[in-house]
Amino acid sequence: MGKVTGFMEFERLSEANLPVQDRVKNYKEFVLHLTDDQAKQQGARCMDCGIPFCTTGCPINNIIPDWNDLVYNQDWHSAIDVLHSTNNFPEFTGRICPAPCEAACTLNINNDAVGIKSIEHAIIDKAWENDWVTPQINPTKTGKKIAVVGSGPAGLAAAQQLARAGHAVTVLEKNDRIGGLLRYGIPDFKMEKSHIDRRMAQMEAEGVTFKVNQYVGENVNADDVVNQYDAVILAGGAEHPRDLPVPGRELDGVHFAMDFLTPQNKVVAGDTIPDRIMATNKHVVVIGGGDTGSDCVGTSNRHGALSISQFELMPQPPEKENKELVWPNWPLKLRTSSSHEEGANRDWSVTTKELIGENGKVVGLKAARVEWKDGKMAEVPGSEFIMKADLVLLAMGFVSPLQKVLDAFGVEKDNRGNAKAATEGDSSYKTSKAKVFAAGDMRRGQSLVVWAIREGRQAARAVDEFLMGASALPR
């Protein structure tokens, strides 16, 4: 390593954020990447651990110690080459990945983990600033045509890899812009959409064709897609939300989280949405304690909500994990997002029993405390309470991809409603339908952006092998 004793000399340094009072006035990113000197110092903290568990904690197996060392030595150009060798879109992961690599960092056993995500963020931003991210055009074309259904991280990763292998790739997106849940599921204050646009320009130069408003199973015939292309990859997101079957669910003012978040992203992009859901001057209750719920909190703060409460059914996690018990696996611990820091009342072990309405509109909800014993939930007697709510946002996760797409292609599903496909052996990423592959959320269910990129890359290799008999694409 560049500085063997660095982990003993330097403390972990987190990226700086703009002040809350400034950032809630707009939808721009507010996390500032490390300076060169800060990144050098943080790279020095990467210890000579012998076995870099961070690379196995990372689903795409980023070669983290190598680019940490390169940043320490200020060889930024080589650092981005190493980073790009495993990750097509580090500007996505450097912003929105929860960093399982840091949980697996050897230094994390008894100290603060190396700031891997912040170093990755600094590398890719410097690469764009210096025009080091350029199209990789394969002059040798195979004559094979591939359709990728869905333009989220899995679809984009698969498309870019296959284009670089010399295939003609067309990406079909059901929405009016490319990006899938990256575009319309993640608020701009977490990731501005210019990052997607820059990658689209790179990929178009590499030969990828993008087509929007192409909803297979609705305005596009799946059989036509299969017949027109040599292979098809299903790479859509897990977009079917989990519902809340309680009395009052039908009331005006009760919405799925994506029905709240997506229109806001479209407005930021310049669209006019006449009847979008607004949290302005409302008492907002977000049901669900995950990332989507956090995004609802951040967006509600920017709308100017009167109050924001967020409920989670599970118990409050411990503030610090038992590292001896869980390392190098992803730990259960209390996580406070930047949106929570902007203002929200968080509560755990709460179940919603009823949504209360007046004149067809939600005005409150009835909830109760629950306790968990032996993995089973029981309501605490006498714990019911009623709270005011003008807007209730359901952010309880996603149960499966859109069934309309899978049904259109006629692929076999697993017991969770995902496209059934293995990840190893001769049937790698193949569905039950000839020539049709599946990757990302559409195959594994709701997951992380980094898992989507991994599966997109692996599916691309599987398709390349299927078409050509062998593949030089990395797996």
N, C-alpha and C positions, 0 to 999 in steps of 0.2 A: 504494500500500500504506500501511497505518497507520504504519509506521516504515520508511522506505526503507533506513536503515542498520542495521536490526535484525540482519540475518544476520552483520554484522561485529562486533556488540557482544555477542551472546548465544550461548552454547554450547547444543547440543542437550541436553535434559533427558529422560531416560527415566522412565517411570512406576515408582513404587516397588513393591516386592514385600514381602509378609510374609516373615519369616525362614523358612528351610527347616524348621527343627526344629518350628516352629509349624504350618506349612501342611500337612505330611504327616500330621498327626493327623486330618485331616478332608477332606471333598470340596468345601469351599466355595471360591469364587473368592478369589484372594489378590493380584491386581493392583489397585492403588489409583489411581483416576483423578486427573489433575492438579487442583491447586487453581485457583481463578479467576486468581490472580496468576501461577501457573506457566503456565497455558494462554495468558494474555495475552502473556507473554514469548515463549513458543514460537510463537504466532501472528505475533509481530513478526519472526521469522526468515524468514518467507515473503518472498522477494525480488521486486523488480519485474523479473522475468526476461523479460518480453515475450511469450514463447510458453510457456504453462504445460504442459510435457510431462506433469506429474502427472495432468492430466485425461485424457490419452490412455493413460497407463500404467494408469489405473483402468478396468477393464472396464465399469463403469456410468457412467463419465465424470462422476464427482463434480465439482462446481464448487468445487474446493478453495481456490484463492486467495481467493474471495469469502468463504467462511466462516472462513478464517484471519484475514482483515481484520476481520470482524465480531466475532470472539472478541477480537482485539486491542483493539477499541473497546468490548468488554464488552456488545455487543448480542446476547445469547445467544438471545433469542426469534427474531430474524431469522436467526441462524445455523442454528437447527434447521429453519426453513422452507426455507432454501437446501439444507440437507443432505437433507431429506425429498423435495425436488423430484426427486432422482435415485435415492434409496435408500430403499426401504420399511423396511428393518430395520438401521439403523446400529448398534444394540446388538449385533447378530450380527457384523457386519464389524469393528466397533471392538474386538471381543474375539478373533476367530479368523481374520480375514483376514491373510495374510502381507504385505500392503501393497505390491503392485507399484507403487503410486503413489509410494512413497518411493524405490524404485529409479530411477524416472524423474524425480525431482526435479532441477531444474537445479542447485541448490546441492550436490547429491550428486556433481557432476563432480569437485570438488576439496575438498569439506568433508563434514561430516555432514549428511544429508538433514534437511529439516524433519520434525518428529515428527507427521506427518499423522494417523496412526492414533490416537495418544494424544489429539490435539485432538478428533477425531471421537468418541472414547470419552467425553471430558469433556462435549461438547455434548449427546449423547443422554442421558447420565445426569442432567444438569441439567434437561433437558426433562421427563424422567419425574418427577424430584423436584418440579418446579413444576407438574405436571399440564398441561403444554402438549401432550401427545400425546393427542389426542381423536379419536373416530370422525368420519370424513368421510362423512356419509350423503347419498346422492343421492336427492332426493325424487321424481325422475322415473324410473319403472321401464320397462324396455323390453319385458318379457314374455318375454324369451329366457332359456333355462335352459342352464347350462354345468356340466359335470362336470370336476373336476380330479383326476386319479389320482396320488396322492402328495402328502405334506404337508411335504416338506422346503423349503428356501429357494426353489426354483424354483416349486413348487406354491403356496406361500403368497403369493409375490409376484404370480403370475398371478391368483390368486383375489382378492387385495385390489384390484388394478387393475381387474378386471372388475366387481367389486361396486361400485366407485366410478363405473363407467360406467353403472350402473343395471341390470345383469344379475343374475339369480338364480343364485348360484354354490354348488355343493355339492362339498366336498372329500372324497374317498374315500381312507382310509388303511388299509393292511393290518394295522398294529400296533394295540395297545390304547390308544395315546395319540398325539396329534397332534405332528408335528415331524420325522418321518423321521429322517435321520442326524443332524440337529441334536439330536434328543431322545435317541437311543440309540447314536449313533456318536461323540459328543464328550463326554468326561468332564465332570462338573459343576465340577471345579476349574478348567476352562478357560471354561465358560459354564454358569451355573446355569439350570435350566429354567424358573424364574419369568419369565425374559425371553420365552420362548415363550408362556407362559400369559397374560401381559399383552397380547401381540399378538393372541392368540386372542380375548380379551374384546373388544378393539377391533374386530376383524374380524367377530365375531358381531353387534355393534351395527351394523356397516355392512351386514349382511345375508348374510354367509357362513354356510353350514350345514356343520358338520363331522360326518363319520361315520367311526367307527373299526371295526376288525375287518372291513374290506371289502377282501378280497384278490381282485382281478379276475383271473380265470383259475383260481380255486380255489373260493371260496364265493360269488363274484359273477360273473354271466355278462356277458361283454364286449358281446355283441350287445344285451342288454337295456339296457346303459348307453348304447350308441350310439342305440338307438331312443327312449330316454326323454329325451335331451337334444339341444339344437340344435347343440352342439359339445362336443368332449371334448379335454382337454389331458393328454397323458401326461408326467408330471413326476416320476417316481420317481428314486431314486438309482442309482448304479452299485454294486450290492451283490454281484455275483458275484466272489468273491475269487480271486486267483491262487494256485494250489496249488504244493506242493513235491514233485515226483515222485521221491522217493528211497527206498531200502530203509528200513523202519521207520516209514514215514509213518502206518501204521495203529495204532501204539502208543498206549496210554492216556497222556495227558499231553501230546499234541501237538494243538494247536487253532488254528483261525483266530482272528485278533485280535478280530473282532467277537463271537465266541462267548465271549470273555473280558470284553470291555468292556460289551456290552449288558446282561448280568445285573447288573453292578455299578451301572449307571445305574438299573436298576429297583429295586434295593435302596435306593439313595439316595432314590428316589421313594416308598418305603414298602412295596414289595412284598416278599414272602417267597419266596426262590428256594432251595429245599432243597439242590440238588446243583450249585450254581454253582462255577465254576473259581476256585480261590484260589491266590495266590502265597505265602501265609504259610509262612515257614520253608523255602522252596524255593530252589534255584538255578535262576534263570529265564534263558532265552536267547530273545531277540527277534530274529527274522530279518526284516530289512527296516529301512531307515534313514530312512523318511519320517515324516510327522506321525502316522500310525496307530501306527507303532512307538514313537514318543515317548510317545503316550498310554498304551501298554502299560507303558512304563517308569514313568511317573508313577503309574499304578494299582498296579503291583507294589510300588513304594515304600510306598504307603499300606497295602497288605496286610501289609507287614513281611517282604519277601523276604530271604533270606540273602545273595544276590548277584544282580546283574542284568547281563547282557552283551547287547549289541546289535551284530549283524553287518550289514554292507552289502556287496553284491557289487561295487559301483563303487569306484573309488579315492577316497581322502580328498581332498576339494576343498581349494583354497587358502584360507588364513585370510582373505585380502583379495582381492577381484576386481580385474581390470585394467579400471578404469573407462573408460580411453580406448578400450578395445576393445569393451566391452559396453554402455555407457550409450547410450540410456535403457532398454535391455532388462533383463529379469530376469537377474541374474548368478548364475553358479555359484560358490558360496563356502561355506565351512564355517559351518553354522548350529547353534548350541547352544540348545536349548529350555530352558524352565524345568524340565521334567522331567529333562533331562540334568543340570542343576545340582543336582538333588536326589540324584543318585547313580546312575551306570551306567558300565560299562566298554564303551566304544565301539571298534569295530574295522572296518576297511575292507578291500576286496579279499579278501573271504573267501567261499568257496563251501562249502555244506554237502553232504557226499557221502553220509552215512548217519546214521540215528538209531538209537542203540543201546538195547536193551531187556533187561530181566530180568523174567520172570514176566508178560510182556505190558505192562509199564510202561516208559516211557522213563527212562533213567538217565544218558544222555550222548549226545554226537554226535561224529561224525568230520567234520572240516572240513579245508580246505586253502587255502593262499594262491594268489591268481591275479594275473596281470599282464595289462595291456591294451596291445596294440600294433596300431595302424592300425584301431582300433575292434573288434578281435577279442580274445577272452579266452582265455588259456592258463594251465593250472595250473602253478605253480612246482614243479619236481621236488624231492622230498624235504621238502615243506613241510606234509605232513599233521600234524594234531594232534587229540587227543581231549580234550574237556572235559566236566565233569559238568553234567548238566541234568535237573532233576526236572519242569520245565515248559517246553515249547517253544511259542512263539507265532509264528504265521506272519502277517507284516504286510508283504506284498510287493506291495500295491496291488490294484486291482480291474480286471477285464478287460472287464466289460460290465454293463448292467442285467440284472435278472432276465428270462430269456428267456420264462418262463411268461406274463408280462403282455403282452409284445410278440406272442407267438404267439396269445394269446387274441384280440387285436384284429386279427391278420392283417396287420400293417403290414410293408412292405418294410424290410429291414435293410441297413446298410452292411457292409463287410468286417470290421468289429470287433464286430459283433453289436449295434450301436446302432440305434435307430429312424432311418431315413433321411429327412431333411428338410432343405431349404435354409433359409437365413436371409435371403435377399434376394428381391425381385421378387414377382410375383403368387402364387408358391407358398410364401411365407414361413412357415416352421415347419409347413407342411402335410405330413402323411405320405401314403403311397399310398392310405390308406383315407379315403373321403369323411367329412368332418366331424371327423376326428381329427388333432390337432396334437401335436407333441412338443417338449419344451424341457428344458434343464438336462442333467444327467448322462445321462438317458435318450436324449438326442439326440447329445451331444458326447462322452460317456464321462466317466470320473472327472475331476473338475475342482475348482475352488475355489468357496466359498460365494458370492463376489462374481460369478463367472460364472453361477452358478445364478440369482441375483437378476436379473442382466441379461437372461438368456434368458427367465425368467418374465415380466418386464415386456414384452419384445418380443413374446413369444407372445400375451400378453394383447391387445396392440394389433392383432396379425394376426387374432385371433379376433373382436375388435370390428369390424374392417373387413369381415371375412367375413360377419358377421351383419347389420351395419348399412349397409354400403356405404362408410362412411368412419369415421374415428376421431379423437377429440380427445385420446386417451391419448398421453403422451410415449413416444417410442421411444428 
